[in-house]
Amino acid sequence: MIIYFARHGESMANIGHTISNRDLDHPLTPAGKEQAALLAERLANAGLTVVYCSPIPRATETATIVSRKLNLPLYTADGLREFDCGVLEGRSGPFAWMRFSRILHLWFKRGRLEKRFKGGESFLDIRQRFTSLMEELVERYAQTDARILCITHGGTLHIGLSGLLDH
């Protein structure tokens, strides 16, 4: 079993600087669709057997483009979802981003992993979701030649992978 990880393509939330980690409808931009198609091209010879993705629309849209181009089954997995920012969801502007940055500072600089976005998740919640999914994938595919592509989000990758890898 081999697992590949990729971040979704550029979305309207990215270019609008909107905090959008739930199911808000911020589709891929034309550049994001092109990025997804290029990802499929780059992975065409990787021998992928299945694609898993976050249920958030921009990741699902990216994964759909890849899975269709490569003719692969596609499954959504909550463990790949981006972290829930609670009351900050759907907001933009300096005040929202200041509050967002404060939580990240507490996590990454102060080691306060239990801190959470009001109405949202903590670092520990995110890590647990991601780790549980990886354990499920290992249980299901470890003794196979499966090559799995997981399409997710930058924050989830940073938090999730740092818990699984030593370096």
C-alpha positions in Angstrom: 0.0 0.0 0.0 1.2 3.5 -0.9 -0.7 6.7 0.0 -0.2 9.9 -1.9 -1.5 13.2 -0.6 -2.5 16.3 -2.5 -4.1 19.6 -1.6 -7.2 20.7 -3.6 -6.9 23.2 -6.4 -7.4 26.9 -6.0 -10.9 27.9 -5.0 -12.9 31.1 -4.9 -12.4 31.1 -1.1 -8.7 31.2 -1.7 -8.7 34.2 -4.0 -11.4 35.9 -1.9 -9.4 35.3 1.4 -12.5 33.8 2.9 -12.4 31.4 5.8 -14.3 28.5 4.3 -13.6 25.1 6.0 -17.1 23.8 6.1 -19.4 23.0 3.2 -19.7 26.6 2.0 -20.0 26.7 -1.8 -16.7 28.1 -3.0 -16.0 26.2 -6.2 -12.6 25.8 -7.9 -11.4 28.7 -10.0 -10.5 28.0 -13.6 -6.9 27.8 -12.4 -8.0 25.3 -9.7 -9.6 23.1 -12.4 -6.5 23.2 -14.4 -4.4 22.3 -11.4 -6.6 19.3 -10.8 -6.2 18.2 -14.4 -2.5 18.6 -14.2 -2.5 16.5 -11.0 -4.2 13.7 -12.9 -1.7 14.0 -15.7 1.2 13.8 -13.2 -0.2 10.8 -11.5 -1.3 8.9 -14.7 1.5 6.5 -14.4 1.5 6.1 -10.6 -0.7 3.1 -10.7 -3.4 4.6 -8.5 -6.2 2.3 -7.6 -8.6 4.6 -5.6 -9.1 8.2 -4.6 -10.3 9.5 -1.2 -11.2 13.1 -0.6 -12.5 15.6 1.9 -16.3 16.2 1.7 -15.7 19.9 1.4 -16.7 21.0 -2.1 -13.3 22.3 -3.4 -11.6 19.0 -2.5 -14.5 16.9 -3.9 -14.4 18.9 -7.1 -10.6 18.4 -7.4 -11.0 14.7 -6.7 -13.8 14.3 -9.2 -11.7 15.7 -11.9 -8.8 13.5 -11.0 -10.8 10.3 -10.6 -12.7 10.8 -13.9 -9.6 11.4 -15.8 -7.9 8.3 -14.3 -11.1 6.2 -14.2 -10.8 5.5 -10.5 -13.4 5.0 -7.7 -13.9 8.0 -5.5 -14.8 8.0 -1.8 -15.3 10.9 0.6 -13.8 10.7 4.1 -14.4 13.0 7.0 -10.9 12.4 8.2 -9.6 14.5 5.3 -12.0 17.5 5.9 -10.3 20.8 6.7 -10.5 22.0 10.3 -13.7 23.6 11.4 -13.2 27.3 12.3 -16.6 27.6 14.0 -17.8 31.2 14.2 -15.2 32.3 11.8 -16.6 30.2 8.9 -17.6 32.3 5.9 -15.8 35.4 7.2 -13.0 37.5 5.7 -11.3 40.7 6.6 -8.6 41.6 9.1 -10.5 40.9 12.3 -11.5 37.4 11.3 -8.0 36.6 10.1 -6.5 38.0 13.3 -8.7 35.6 15.4 -7.8 32.8 13.0 -4.1 33.5 13.4 -4.4 33.7 17.2 -5.6 30.0 17.3 -2.8 28.9 15.0 -0.3 30.8 17.1 -1.6 29.0 20.2 -1.2 25.6 18.5 2.1 26.0 16.7 4.0 28.4 18.9 2.6 27.8 22.3 1.8 24.1 22.1 -1.8 24.7 23.3 -3.3 21.9 21.2 -6.5 21.8 23.1 -7.5 25.3 22.1 -10.3 25.5 19.6 -12.0 27.9 17.4 -15.3 29.0 19.1 -17.8 26.5 17.8 -15.1 24.7 15.9 -12.3 22.2 16.4 -9.0 21.9 18.3 -5.7 20.7 16.9 -6.3 17.5 18.8 -9.7 17.0 17.2 -8.2 17.4 13.7 -5.3 15.1 14.5 -7.6 12.4 15.8 -9.9 12.5 12.8 -7.0 12.2 10.4 -5.2 9.5 12.4 -8.4 7.4 12.6 -8.8 7.6 8.8 -5.2 6.5 8.3 -5.7 3.6 10.6 -8.8 2.6 8.7 -6.9 2.8 5.4 -4.0 0.7 6.8 -6.5 -1.9 8.1 -8.2 -2.1 4.8 -5.3 -1.9 2.3 -2.1 -2.7 4.2 -1.8 -6.2 2.7 -2.6 -5.1 -0.8 -0.8 -3.3 -3.7 -3.3 -0.4 -3.4 -2.1 3.0 -4.3 -4.3 5.6 -2.7 -4.6 9.3 -3.5 -6.0 11.4 -0.6 -7.1 14.9 -1.7 -7.4 17.2 1.3 -6.5 20.6 2.6 -3.3 22.4 3.7 -4.2 22.6 7.3 -5.3 19.0 7.6 -2.1 17.9 5.9 0.1 20.0 8.2 -1.6 18.8 11.4 -2.3 15.2 10.3 1.0 14.3 8.7 3.0 15.9 11.5 1.4 13.3 13.9 2.3 10.4 11.7 5.8 11.3 10.5 8.9 11.7 12.6 10.5 14.4 10.4 
